[in-house]
Amino acid sequence: MRPRPRHTSLLENLFELVSRLPWWVSVACAAGSYFALSAIEGAQPLRTAARLGRIIVPLLFLAGAGIGLIRRR
């Protein structure tokens, strides 16, 4: 019997991708995403999504940088 393919979420796929980047690229992307999402203006739902993303996206990049450093050692 063949093993079932592992279904992963978008967040898991992004985390895996980010953890393969060099740590300094991940840190730069974290800073860039924070400032880019801070600059978003528009309707209230868009601003709310940007505020949540301003927290989640940089944390994803920083966690990926940490995991990438651990994997390389």
C-alpha positions in Angstrom: 0.0 0.0 0.0 1.3 3.4 -1.0 1.8 6.0 1.8 -0.7 8.8 1.7 0.7 12.1 0.4 1.2 14.6 3.2 -1.2 17.5 2.9 0.2 20.7 4.3 -1.3 24.1 4.8 -0.2 27.3 3.2 1.3 28.4 6.5 3.4 25.2 6.8 4.6 25.6 3.2 5.6 29.2 3.7 7.4 28.3 7.0 9.3 25.6 5.2 10.3 28.0 2.4 11.4 30.7 4.9 13.4 28.3 6.9 15.5 27.4 3.8 16.4 31.1 3.2 19.7 32.5 4.7 19.0 34.0 8.1 19.8 37.5 7.1 17.3 37.4 4.2 14.6 36.3 6.6 15.4 39.1 9.0 15.4 41.6 6.1 12.0 40.2 4.9 10.6 40.5 8.4 11.5 44.2 8.7 10.3 44.9 5.1 7.0 43.1 5.6 6.4 45.0 8.9 6.9 48.4 7.3 5.1 47.5 4.1 2.0 46.3 6.1 2.2 49.4 8.3 1.8 51.6 5.2 -1.5 50.0 4.1 -4.5 52.3 4.1 -8.0 51.7 3.0 -11.3 50.3 4.2 -11.5 49.0 7.8 -11.3 45.3 6.9 -8.2 45.9 4.9 -6.6 47.8 7.8 -7.5 45.1 10.3 -6.0 42.4 8.0 -2.8 44.5 7.7 -2.6 44.9 11.4 -2.8 41.2 12.0 -0.4 40.6 9.1 2.0 43.1 10.6 2.4 40.7 13.6 2.1 37.3 12.0 4.2 37.7 8.9 7.4 39.1 10.6 7.1 36.4 13.3 6.9 33.8 10.5 10.1 35.2 8.9 11.9 35.4 12.3 10.9 31.9 13.4 12.0 30.6 10.0 15.4 32.3 10.4 15.8 30.7 13.8 14.9 27.2 12.5 17.2 27.7 9.5 20.1 28.5 11.8 19.4 25.5 14.0 19.2 23.2 10.9 22.5 24.5 9.5 24.5 23.7 12.7 
